[in-house]
């Protein structure tokens, strides 16, 4: 996803393009961390220029896979780099639009969603005149070797199949699909077999990640209730473009049971990821300012929320290492031009 008026895939989610942000120029490494960001030290910028988002660690935590719009490409492609930002290389085809990439166990293979099987061209973006809009393109989930070779699709259904992430146990993929007419969460084996639907309530369910023990799934959801909300949501599905909605953070068992809503506000809460302790979730929200996106931490049992980042603009797509000592995320900080989004890594202080 990527960053425009609303965060990348508000929906995994996916590529977003974040407009209208005030970006500072020429910041030093020290200046990349706001004084109130007490959990973050040794902040390092890994990418420089373009729109970079959704960076996720390999299983050995030595590399990152991410999506980026950069020259000569006109829309998102998938890249891999070392965790120090070196040896960046393209691993998708360079055709169509891609999103939501992840390593498979052993780090010899990867998955990502793409439209290249339908056209070499980037699909036309939605109309952004009414603010952030996320296009529900005809993505399928593809699997390939880590160098991009031996590419084959592991989903083959009309419409949207994206937002795929892999269990730390290495035995399952969770993803979002419109195969049943609504945006729901599913799991499948690493080869695409044994697809199981986990969510059933009308509305958007997506952006799912497993807990580190593989027993839980966190995700974002909006279930419209009023006739007006339902009509609005149905229209978005009809035109295949989603606008801003009041997403909340939820958790459920890995088999779809015991669903529980964690946040309860009127904001857009997205990009959830479990802390390794299994008791907290880090996520993105505009709860304090509709035009500002920051990282927050919520306690699963109590619902208590702590703000993590304070930079003006956009901070999203957080992911911890297994030991909880490092955090990677996407941010507008350090950008040289308006709307630039880069990948950052920092030591986490608890």
Secondary structure, DSSP 8 states (H G I E B T S, - for coil): -EESSS-TTSSTT--EE--S----SS--TGGGS-TT-TTEEEEEE---SSEEEEEEE-TTSSEEEEEEE-TT-SS-EEEEEETTS-S-EE-S-SSS-EEEEEE-TTSSEEEEEE-TTT-SS-------TTS-EEE----EEEEEETTS-S-EES---SS-EEEEEE-TTSS-EEEEE-TTSS-EEEEE-TTS-S-EE---SSSEEEEEEE-TTSSEEEEEEE---SHHHHHHHHHHHHHTEEE----EEEEEETTS-S-EE---SSS-EEEEEE-TTSSEEEEEE-SS-TT-BEEEEEETTT--EEE----SSBEEEEEE-TTSSEEEEEESTT-SSTT-BEEEEEEE--
